[in-house]
Amino acid sequence: MRDFWRRFRRNKGAVVGLLILVLVILLAATAPWLFPGSPWDMAAAPFMPPGEMDMLLGSDSLGRDVAAGIAHGARISLLVGAVSTVAALCIGVSLGAIAGYLGGVADDAVMRFTEFFQTIPSFVLAILLVAIFTPSIISVVFAIAIVSWPPVARVVRAEFLSLRSREFVQAAEVLGKTRLAIVLGDILPNALSPIIVLSSLMVASAILLESALSFLGLGDPNLMTWGFLIGAGRSVIRLAWWMSVFPGLAIFLTVLALNLVGEGLSDALNPRLARQRGGAA
Amino acid sequence: MTLLTVENLTVALPQGGDRPHAVEGISLSISAGEILCVVGESGSGKSITANAVMGLLPRGLPVTSGAIGFEGKDVLALSPEAMRRLRGSRMAMIFQEPMTALNPLMRVGDQIAEALRVHGAGADAAKRVPELLAAVNLPDPKAIARSHPFRLSGGQRQRVMIAMALALEPTLLIADEPTTALDVTTQMQILRLIREIQSRRGTGVMFITHDFGVVAEIADRVAVMQRGRIVEQGPAAEVLNHPQHPYTRALIAAVPHGAPDSRPQVTTAPVLDVKGVEKTYRRGGMFGARAVVRAVHDADFILRRGETLGLVGESGSGKSTLARCVVKLVEPETGTIAYHGTDLRPLSRNAWKPFRQRIQMIFQDPYASLNPRRKVGEAIAEGPITHGVARGKALAKARELLALVQLDPGAMERYPHEFSGGQRQRIGIARALAMEPELLIADEPVSALDVSVQAQVLALLADIRERLGLTMLFITHDLRVAAQVCDRVAVMQRGAIVEQGPTAEVFSAPQHPYTRQLLDSIPGRGWTPPAV
């Protein structure tokens, strides 16, 4: 574990990313104390530029505090990112594991099913799903999970295919272990590194997807989110730039941080590759 | 005339290595027309020595002291450009893995022509390339020159590499384990080829190997390396027959050797009766030609209680596939695999489960056969636990087994990567024994190990077999190992058993021409290691 941390630290960008991420999580966790009351309440006169009337980041067209919106929005954005990623992992890992371990007809069936999802433009499918199930946080999470599992399934399948023929898996077969025990006990732990790296990037893209849905007005109408803030500010962007810029910056920093952390994880989990990259530089 | 002199060469290792120097204070020399074999186990610094001479040391391994003289020039003082001109034209190298050393996208002839062109001799390449290919005894040089590397067999590729190395008629040839990745019959051909070219052209050869059989076959002089130092150096006959240094003695004693002793015929009841098993692999389909490989056919054998049957053959002969058929890792299309009269082949996964306790397997690669994320104790105990033994009891048993395979009980709580190859193979053996099997299948259990470790593991296997009364199916490509271990051998060629019988009989009076060819190809056949 200490070794892992040492390798992670070697990637400076990843440490910066982790720092930003921790700040965003802190912001989300302390939002009710930093900005008590509902972010939907009017707190000042409309269109106050940043710094005036105690509005750190200005107020929007209805006099709501943009800073409070960002802090409360961070909770929803992170929550949606995390929950939809977990859901996508559940689908992707199980299907990928079945395809990779069983091979043959099962593999063909699962992979054709996966490709079917990959051929549909994912954003259009997400819009469609949210529109059908009426916008709510649950339907948004569901839609994001449905469009983001196929890459997981493919990665897991590839890992399982190569691990399945390794001698330690064959040894487990010869010991008479059940298929489930082999998949969970022998193959999956050795396939974890790429899954962890991939999931950190999936959280980032889930946050982006959620923002895009909210921007189009397809987010949960009762919850404050970053995408909603940008969407609300876009019509008055020439009048009040701060309404769109600050939430945009929040999305940008969070997604960047997640990507940096993902890269750092990838280096730390594949020390051999990282060393080669370091050696070439 | 002395071609190459290495004096007091020391190459540093990066900090944190297991020793401060990769090689330390080594001195050696090679004259024209002489073959010097550098022998040692993995990690002894023999490849570093070769790379230092070629000026190919990686950045992290600087030469800290010593001198390398080649044809009167100080190699270490040469500029990279001068060194580059020297490489290929005056000294050339052949590598262990002929597939990775050739560019897979370039025709073989073009690659040799390129080597000529780089050194300004490209003009007559069209004429020289077929000549060179003919010189390394490749049939139909014109056709070979036009083919891509993947069309050629391992032995053919190694010949191409040699042709390329010889293209500019270098005076020094460095061969880094050039035959290790090859089958014995091919190895013998390559060794003869190097010997022939060397005597025809008077080239000096530095031949790096770990195999004393190969040394006996080819060397004029020998340098034995241990942990970065040369511990013994001298004429081949001297070192091979009267080794002085204890390490050389230990290495030579570990070489499996000697004619197989004739053992009493085993007439107990059969444990395993394999009849008519066939496994065919089909590739391609729908479009294009279907490639059909008959991996196993006509390979009937009977294994009796308490005996050890060796399955020997070259790579691709189907010996591993046959063994994997027995434990259902590969499912054959037809045939019966009768274990004490029960046909195992049609059994389902569940019906097989009781037999898993009776039939166990040891794998070839000690680095791949243990789950890297599971502690050693757990790995050994998991078989019995799967079959319903209480956890505490299984772990206690694992501790006993570690003692049986001569490992410290403290190993229980450690992960596989903390152990050496030989130790891991012992763990693999303990894992198989934890099931208290009657039949043990050993798939090349020692071929990934250094010769001294190999001897220890073989001794351990013999001891355990004796003590527990195991029946064993022993798969190996090394006839010397088979002669030492097996009561009977079955020789496989292209998926079929071509000859089987008591080991002593097969070795002294081989019937099948292929068996004879295999036996003739054992490196160092004419050399009997001295008793030390």
Interface residues (C-beta under 8 A of the other chain):
Chain A: R166 E167 F168 Q170 A171 A172 E173 V174 L175 G176 K177 T178 R179 A181 G185 D186 P189 N190
Chain B: V327 K328 L329 R349 W352 K353 R356 Q357 I359 Q360 M361 F363 Q364 D365 A368 S369 L370 N371 P372 R373 R374 E382 G383 T386 H387 G428 R431 M435
